């Protein structure tokens, strides 16, 4: 569905929309509503007009940390069931609003048919329990994308977690989120190659790159109990950004050590 939002499934708009819609149905997401929210998120990444920016909720660090903890536990359901359709309707133009209503009408009809035709026990085992599990995994990925980045320029406003091939496959390489934000038109299967091409630029910019989600979560726990300064930017941010007040996580030491070893091997 995410590929469909960026029009990377088919050049034909109708095919792109409806295949994206089919992909979103199991998660109860309408592609047009998601598109209405997601494209402004790219356009105004971590800025005052970004509909997904946490610091647009409050600029009070202790309260924001509490919200982040609650979001980690339940955010996936609020995001998919409420934020996407409601915010999507607010941001969409009239023609897009009609598409949003069409899609959610179809989702409700399909969901009703499934609950009517499939025994509840079977539905729970093959849909509801897996949905809870995958939603929480997706939630970890979602939090890692931007939370605790400096947000002062495109190279530091997103985060990449390289993880492993299995995780990358099931996440369609969205764990390479920094690369995706810089070049959103690159299809998912080429993003790891893009990562290798841009790696030196990321290092020079001080981009946040982790080698695993476990390391990221470990640093997040530390950051939640760290005293927050008023600003992590020494100078005024570029146009479209503003000063962020949450802790900033640097690239993980393990990742840097791993890359340094690779560089030493290449030099030899």
N, C-alpha and C positions, 0 to 999 in steps of 0.2 A: 504494500500500500504506500509506503514511504517513497519508493521508486516512482510510483504512479503520481504522487503529489508533485514530484519534480519532472514529470512528463518524460520519464526514461524507460517506460515499458514498451510503448508504441509511439510512432510519429502521429498516427491517427488519434485524434483527441477522444473520440467516443470509445474506441477500444481501450485506450489508456485509462479512461475514467472507470469503465465498467469492470475491467480486470482488477483495477485498484480497489474498487468497491467490494468485489468478491473476496479479495484478500483481507479486507478490513472487517467483514461481517463476523468472523469468529471472535474478534475482540470487541464487537459491538461499536465499531467506529465507522462514521461516514467519511468517505474520502474528501468530499467537497468541504465539509466543516473543518476537517483537519488541515486542508490546504489553505483555507481562509485564515487559520491561526498560524500555521507553520511558515508560510512564506513571509509574513511580517516579522516573525521571529528571526529569520535569516536577514531580512532587510535592516532591522533595528537591533541586531544582536547585542544583548546586555545593556541596551539603552532605555530611555524613558518610555519609548513607544513599543518596546518588546513585550508582547502579550504573555510571554512565558518567564519573564524576569521576576525572581523572588523579591528583589529589593524594591520593586515597584509596589509591593504590598505594604512594607514598612521599612524604615531606615534605622530602626532600633535594634542593634545587634542581639541582645539577650532574647527579645521576642522573636526575632528572625530565626535564631537557633532552635527555639521551641517549635516553631512552625516547620522547620526542616526535619526535626525528629518525627513529628506527626505525619509529614509528607512521605517520609521513608516508609512508614508503616501502612498508610492508607492512601497515599497520593495517587497511585495508579488508577484507582477506582474513581476518585473525584475527577481526575484529569480526563479520563475517557468518557465517563457518564455525564459529567456536568460542564467542565471547563471547555472541552472541544465543541459540543453542540451549542452551548449558550454564547460563548465568546465568538464562535464561528458565525453565528447569526448576527451578532453585533457588527462584526468587521466585514462581512460579505456584502457585495452589491446585490441589487434586486434579483438579477438572473441567477446568481450563485445561491441566494437564499431559497429560491425555488428548487434548485438541485439538492440542497441540504434537506429540505422537507421531503422531497421524493425519496431520498436515500434512507432517512430514518423511518419513514412510513414502511418501506420495504423491509428494513431490519426488524421492526416490530412484528410485521406479518410473518416473516420467516421464523422469528423467535417463537411466536405463538404456535406455528405449525409444528416446530420441533418439540415444544413442550406437550403438544396435543398427541403427536404420533409416537414419541419415544418415551419409554418408561422412565420415571424419575430416577430410579436407581442407576440405570444405564447412563442417563444424561449426567448424573452427578459424577460417575466414574470416568467417563470419557470426555467431559466438557468442563464441568464446574470446578472439580479439583485441579485438573491441569491448568485451568485459567488462573486460579489462585497462585499456583506455583510459578507459571511463566510471567504473570503480572509482577510478582515480587522480583524476579530476575531482571525484568525490563526496568523496574523501578531503580535498581542499583545502577544499571547502565544510564538511565535518564539523569540521575543525580550527578553521576561522574562527568557528564557532558560539560557542565558549566559551573557547578557549585564550587566555591572556593577558588575560582580563577580571578586574576586581577581585573580582567574585563576592560583594560585600558586601550587595547588595540586588537585587530583581528587575529594576530598570532598568539595572543594570550587570553582571549575571551572564551576559548573552547579548550577541551582537554581530550587527548587520545589515550586509551588504555589498550595496549597491543594484545595483551592476554595470550591466547593460543589459537590454533587453527580451528578447533572445534567450536569454541565460543564465538570466534569471528564469523564462522559459517552461519550459525544459528541467529546471529545478530545482523546478518547481511552486511558485515563490516562497519556497522554504525558505531562500533567502539572506536573506530578511527574518526572521531567526530571533528577534530580540528581540521583535518584534510577535507572532510565533507563541507564544512562551512566556507572554506576558502574557495573550493571548486565544486559547488553543488551539482554541476552537470555531469561530473564523472560518474559512470555507473559503478555499482557496488563492488563488482568483481575486479575493478582496476584500482580501488582505493589503496590497498597495501603497497602496490607499486608506486603510487603517488606519494605515499608516506616515505618511502626510501629516497625518492627524488628530493623531497623537501626537508629531510631530516637535519641537514646542516643549517638551514635557515631557521628551523625551530630551535636548535641549540643556541644560536646567536641571539635569538629574540627572548630566550628564557621561557619557552613554551612549557606547559605542564604536560608531561608524558609519563605514564605509568606502565609498568610491565605486567601488572595484575590488578584485579579488582580487590583482592584481599589487602594488598598494600595500600590501595586508595582508601578503603574503609578504615583501616588502621589509623591512617593519618587524619581522616575525618573525625574519628573519636577524639584524637588529641586536640584537634582544632576546636571542637565544640566546648572544650574546657579551657581554651586559651583566652587570655584577656585580649579583647579586640581594641586596636588603636582606632583613632578617628579617621585615618586615611592611610592607604598603602601606596599612594601615588605621590611622588615628590613634585611633579609638575602637573599642570592642567591636562586632562585627557583630551584626545582629538575630538573633533566635532561629531556629535551623535552618541558619545559616551559620557558617563559621569563618574564621579569618584565613588568607589565601592568600599564598604566598611567591614566586610567580613574577612576572616583570615584567608590568606593566599597560600596554596600548597605548591611547593616547588616540584620539579620532576623527581621521581623516586630515585633514591641512591642506587638501588639494585639495577634500575634501568640504565643509569649512567655508567655503572661499573660494567654491565654487560656490553654496552656499546663501545666502551673504551677497550675492553678485551678484544672485541671484533676488529677494532681499528688497529690494535697492536699486531694481530694475526695477519691482517692485510699488509701491514708495513713489512713484516718479516717475509 
